[in-house]
Amino acid sequence: MHERPYTLLSCGISIDGYLDQGNGERLVLSNEADRDRVDEPRAGCDAILVGAATVRHDNPRLLVREPARAERRQARGLRRTPTKVTVTSCGDLDPLADFFATGDSEKLVYCATDAVRRARRRLGAAATVVDGGQPVDMCRLSEDLHARGVRRLMVEGGGSVHTQFLTADLADELQLVVAPFFVGDGRFPFHPGRRARLAEARPIGDVVLLRYALSSRFCV
């Protein structure tokens, strides 16, 4: 294998292990403090990658939020926000989505071979569409990013993209946040607006014990 970027996977899950609600609606797993935390490694990366489903459903801007961090990037001769990258099998992306319409960074779309022409027609000047193979090959994508100067890549979702990086052995680091609520399932839904209180986080070998207070009767 040729050279590839150092790759950081960043994601959040509910207590019961869900990345989303499975109904197409955005599930907000993070909080303001965690969004500030994520901003630091994001500012330190050369590129940020999300899947096309995340672009369509969550409409993320993927900007460096803290002005001082963006200014430090500029002082190093970099753009204020890292290169934005997405992956699509069908090319069905809106050029007016915030992913494309916000920020001064380059936008790269790695597209399955048979949808490259369609994606280029749809996106026009909004992004550079790259033939990623049929289907898109994450090894090929990683090597191409390295060739474009990306030395540190942050992958922010969704679940399918994270899985592809893991199964291809392309991930170097995982930053996982557990949100303090249950999503449940279709038979017994649990409203995600009800957030528990984290009472303790304790490493035990290579696992972490998380204790959540679910009622006022919780005892330390």
C-alpha positions as CSV (number, residue, x, y, z in Angstrom):
1,M,0.0,0.0,0.0
2,H,1.2,3.5,-0.8
3,E,1.3,6.3,1.8
4,R,-1.9,7.6,3.4
5,P,-2.8,10.3,5.9
6,Y,-2.9,9.7,9.7
7,T,-6.6,9.1,10.1
8,L,-8.7,10.0,13.1
9,L,-12.3,8.7,13.4
10,S,-14.6,10.9,15.4
11,C,-18.1,9.9,16.3
12,G,-20.8,10.0,19.0
13,I,-23.2,7.3,20.0
14,S,-26.2,7.0,22.4
15,I,-25.9,4.9,25.6
16,D,-27.5,2.0,23.7
17,G,-25.1,2.3,20.8
18,Y,-27.1,4.3,18.1
19,L,-25.4,6.7,15.7
20,D,-28.8,8.0,14.4
21,Q,-32.5,7.4,14.8
22,G,-32.9,5.4,11.6
23,N,-35.7,7.6,10.4
24,G,-33.8,10.2,8.4
25,E,-34.1,12.8,11.1
26,R,-30.9,14.3,12.6
27,L,-30.0,13.0,16.0
28,V,-28.0,15.5,18.0
29,L,-25.6,13.5,20.1
30,S,-23.1,16.2,21.1
31,N,-23.4,19.2,23.3
32,E,-21.8,22.7,23.1
33,A,-18.7,21.7,25.2
34,D,-18.1,18.7,23.0
35,R,-18.5,20.7,19.8
36,D,-15.8,23.0,21.2
37,R,-13.6,20.0,21.9
38,V,-14.0,18.6,18.4
39,D,-13.1,22.0,16.9
40,E,-9.5,21.7,18.1
41,P,-8.6,18.4,16.3
42,R,-10.6,19.6,13.3
43,A,-8.5,22.7,13.1
44,G,-5.4,20.6,13.3
45,C,-6.3,18.4,10.3
46,D,-5.7,18.9,6.6
47,A,-9.1,17.4,5.6
48,I,-12.4,16.5,7.1
49,L,-14.5,13.6,5.6
50,V,-18.1,12.7,5.9
51,G,-20.4,10.4,3.9
52,A,-22.9,11.7,1.3
53,A,-25.8,10.6,3.6
54,T,-24.4,12.9,6.3
55,V,-24.2,15.8,3.8
56,R,-27.8,15.2,2.8
57,H,-29.4,14.5,6.2
58,D,-27.4,16.7,8.6
59,N,-26.3,19.5,6.2
60,P,-23.1,20.1,8.1
61,R,-20.9,23.1,7.5
62,L,-17.7,21.5,8.8
63,L,-16.1,24.8,9.6
64,V,-13.5,25.6,12.2
65,R,-15.8,27.3,14.7
66,E,-13.3,29.2,16.9
67,P,-12.0,32.3,15.1
68,A,-8.6,32.2,16.9
69,R,-8.0,28.6,15.6
70,A,-9.0,29.6,12.1
71,E,-6.6,32.6,12.3
72,R,-3.8,30.4,13.4
73,R,-4.3,28.3,10.3
74,Q,-4.2,31.4,8.2
75,A,-1.0,32.5,9.9
76,R,0.6,29.1,8.8
77,G,-0.4,29.8,5.2
78,L,-3.5,27.5,5.3
79,R,-7.1,28.1,4.6
80,R,-9.3,28.8,7.6
81,T,-11.1,25.5,7.3
82,P,-9.5,22.1,6.2
83,T,-10.4,20.6,2.9
84,K,-13.9,19.1,2.9
85,V,-14.3,15.5,1.5
86,T,-17.3,13.4,0.9
87,V,-17.9,10.0,-0.7
88,T,-20.9,9.0,-2.9
89,S,-22.0,6.1,-4.9
90,C,-24.7,7.9,-6.9
91,G,-23.6,11.5,-7.1
92,D,-26.9,12.7,-5.6
93,L,-25.7,15.8,-3.9
94,D,-27.0,19.4,-3.7
95,P,-24.4,22.0,-4.7
96,L,-26.3,24.5,-2.4
97,A,-25.8,22.3,0.7
98,D,-23.7,24.0,3.5
99,F,-21.0,21.4,2.9
100,F,-20.3,23.1,-0.5
101,A,-21.6,26.6,0.1
102,T,-19.8,27.6,3.3
103,G,-16.1,28.1,4.0
104,D,-13.1,28.9,1.9
105,S,-11.7,25.4,1.7
106,E,-11.4,23.0,-1.2
107,K,-14.3,20.5,-1.6
108,L,-13.5,17.0,-2.9
109,V,-16.2,14.4,-3.9
110,Y,-15.0,10.9,-4.3
111,C,-17.6,9.3,-6.6
112,A,-18.2,5.8,-7.9
113,T,-17.0,5.5,-11.5
114,D,-20.4,5.1,-13.1
115,A,-21.8,8.2,-11.4
116,V,-18.8,10.6,-12.0
117,R,-20.3,12.3,-15.0
118,R,-23.7,12.8,-13.2
119,A,-21.9,14.2,-10.2
120,R,-19.8,16.6,-12.2
121,R,-23.0,17.9,-14.0
122,R,-24.8,18.4,-10.7
123,L,-22.0,20.0,-8.8
124,G,-20.3,22.1,-11.4
125,A,-17.7,24.4,-9.9
126,A,-18.9,23.7,-6.3
127,A,-16.5,20.8,-5.9
128,T,-13.8,18.7,-7.6
129,V,-15.3,15.3,-8.4
130,V,-12.7,12.4,-8.3
131,D,-13.2,8.9,-9.7
132,G,-13.0,6.7,-6.6
133,G,-13.5,3.3,-8.3
134,Q,-16.5,1.1,-8.6
135,P,-17.4,1.0,-5.8
136,V,-15.4,3.8,-4.1
137,D,-12.2,2.2,-2.8
138,M,-11.2,3.8,0.6
139,C,-7.6,2.7,0.1
140,R,-7.5,4.5,-3.2
141,L,-9.2,7.5,-1.7
142,S,-6.7,7.7,1.2
143,E,-3.7,7.4,-1.2
144,D,-5.2,10.1,-3.4
145,L,-5.7,12.4,-0.5
146,H,-2.1,11.9,0.6
147,A,-0.9,12.7,-2.9
148,R,-2.9,16.0,-2.7
149,G,-1.0,16.9,0.5
150,V,-3.4,15.6,3.2
151,R,-1.3,14.3,6.0
152,R,-3.9,14.3,8.7
153,L,-7.5,13.3,8.0
154,M,-10.5,13.5,10.3
155,V,-13.5,11.3,9.5
156,E,-16.7,12.5,11.2
157,G,-19.2,10.1,9.9
158,G,-21.5,8.4,9.3
159,G,-21.5,4.9,10.4
160,S,-21.0,3.3,7.0
161,V,-18.0,5.4,6.3
162,H,-16.5,4.7,9.7
163,T,-17.0,1.0,9.1
164,Q,-15.3,1.1,5.7
165,F,-12.2,2.8,7.2
166,L,-12.1,0.3,10.0
167,T,-12.5,-2.8,7.9
168,A,-9.9,-1.5,5.4
169,D,-7.5,-1.0,8.3
170,L,-7.1,2.7,7.5
171,A,-7.9,4.2,10.9
172,D,-5.2,5.2,13.4
173,E,-7.2,6.7,16.2
174,L,-10.8,6.7,17.4
175,Q,-12.4,9.5,19.5
176,L,-15.8,8.3,20.7
177,V,-18.3,10.3,22.7
178,V,-21.3,8.6,24.4
179,A,-24.4,10.8,24.6
180,P,-26.4,10.5,27.9
181,F,-29.7,9.2,26.5
182,F,-31.3,6.1,24.9
183,V,-32.6,6.0,21.4
184,G,-34.5,2.7,21.8
185,D,-36.1,1.0,18.8
186,G,-39.3,1.3,16.7
187,R,-41.3,-0.9,19.2
188,F,-40.2,1.0,22.4
189,P,-38.9,4.4,21.4
190,F,-37.2,6.5,24.1
191,H,-37.3,10.2,23.6
192,P,-33.7,11.4,23.1
193,G,-34.5,14.8,24.6
194,R,-34.2,13.2,28.0
195,R,-30.5,13.4,28.9
196,A,-29.0,11.6,31.8
197,R,-26.3,13.0,34.1
198,L,-22.8,11.6,33.9
199,A,-21.8,10.8,37.4
200,E,-18.5,9.0,36.9
201,A,-16.1,7.9,34.1
202,R,-13.5,5.4,35.1
203,P,-11.0,3.5,32.9
204,I,-10.8,-0.2,33.7
205,G,-8.0,-1.6,31.6
206,D,-9.0,-1.0,28.0
207,V,-12.7,-0.3,28.7
208,V,-14.4,2.7,30.4
209,L,-17.1,2.5,33.1
210,L,-19.7,5.2,32.6
211,R,-22.1,5.7,35.5
212,Y,-25.2,7.8,34.6
213,A,-27.7,9.1,37.1
214,L,-31.2,8.4,35.7
215,S,-33.3,9.6,38.6
216,S,-33.1,11.8,41.7
217,R,-32.6,8.6,43.8
218,F,-29.1,8.0,42.3
219,C,-26.5,7.2,44.9
220,V,-22.8,7.7,44.6
